[in-house]
Amino acid sequence: MKDRKEYQKEYLKKWRKENKDIHIYFTPEEYKFFEELSKKYEVKTSSLIKTMAISQANKTLCLPKEMQEKLNEFVFLIRNIANNVNQIARHSNTIKTLTDEHGLLSYLKQLEEAVKEYVKKENK
């Protein structure tokens, strides 16, 4: 029994050394705002605040799980399209006939703009 207590004591000491505990205060309105967001993001309120702070510091987006899944699907589809464009370009080079590469690239640009618009709309 003593070994377990000693282990827990050492573990807690090590954990506290590696992790810092901070306390911040919110008005009820501020807390309600974060609480509602945490429900939307399906995470704990404290985890959301931590993620948002790190995202802001790194200038990255903090996205709900559902939106992140949709964006991952978009990325997958865009990569498939890019692969197809590369195959078309290779085929064009092989047969020495130029296909409308600029048209293909403009479609990719339109797709990229659509994704950006979607992200802006969902973040509002």
N, C-alpha and C positions, 0 to 999 in steps of 0.2 A: 504494500500500500504506500509505503514511503517513497519508493521509486517513482510511482505514478505522480505523486505530489511534486516531487523534485523535477520530474520531466515537465509537468505543466508550468511550474514556476519558471524554469529555464526557457521554455517555449514562449511564454508570455513576455518575458524580459527581452528575448530576441525580437519578437513581433513588434513590441513597442519601440524598439530601437530602429527597426526598418520602416515603420509606418507612423505617420504623424496624425494626431487628432486635432481638428480645429473646430471652433464653434462660431457660428454666425447667427445673427438675429434678423428676423423678417417681421414686417407688419402682417396682420392677418390677411390683408389683400394680396400682398406679395407672396405669402405662403400658399394662398389659395390658387394663385396663378401657376406656381410651380407644381402644385398638387394636381391640377387639371392637366397640365402638360405631361406629367409623369404617367397619368392614366392613359393618355393618348399614345405615349411612347412605350407603354407597358413595362415600366421599370420603377424602382423605388425612387422616391423624391430625392433622397440624398445622392443616389447614383446619377440621376438626371442632372442635378446641379453640378456635380463633379465633371461629368462628361461635357456639359455645356461650357464650363469654365476652361477646360483643356482645349475644346474645339475652338473657342474664341481666341485663346492664346496662340494656337497653331494656325488660326485663320482657315479652319476647315468647317464643313457642315456637320451638324448634329441632326440626323434624320430618323424619323420613326421607322420601326422595323418593317412595316408594310411598304413604305416608300423605298427603303434600302433594297428590299427584295425585288421591287419593280425595276429599280435602276440597275441591279445586277443582271436582270433579264435583258434590259436594253443594251447593256455592255456586251452581253453574250451575242445578241443579234447583230450589233454593230461590228463585232469582230468577225462574225460569219460573213457579213456583207463585204468587209474589207478583204477577207480571204477570197471571196468570189471575184472582186475587182482585180486582185493580183493574178488570179487564174486567167481572167479575160485578157489582162495586159500581156501575160506570158504567151497566151495563144496568139494574140495579135502580133507579137514579136516573132513568133515561130513562123507564121504564114505571111509575114511582111505586109499585112494589111492593117491599117490603123482603124481601130474602132473609136467610138465617141467617148474617150476617156474623160474629157472635161464634163460631159453630161453625167457620167457616173459619179465624178467627184462632186458635182453640184448637188446630186441627190444625197450624198453623204453629208454635205454641209447643211442641207435642209433638215436632215434627220437630227444632226447635232443641235441645230437651233430649236427643234421641237422638244428635244430632251431638256435643254436649258429653260425653255418656257415652262415646261411641266414642273421643273424643280422650283422655279420662282413662284408659280401658282400655288404649289403645295406648301411652301414655306410661309405663306401669308396667313 
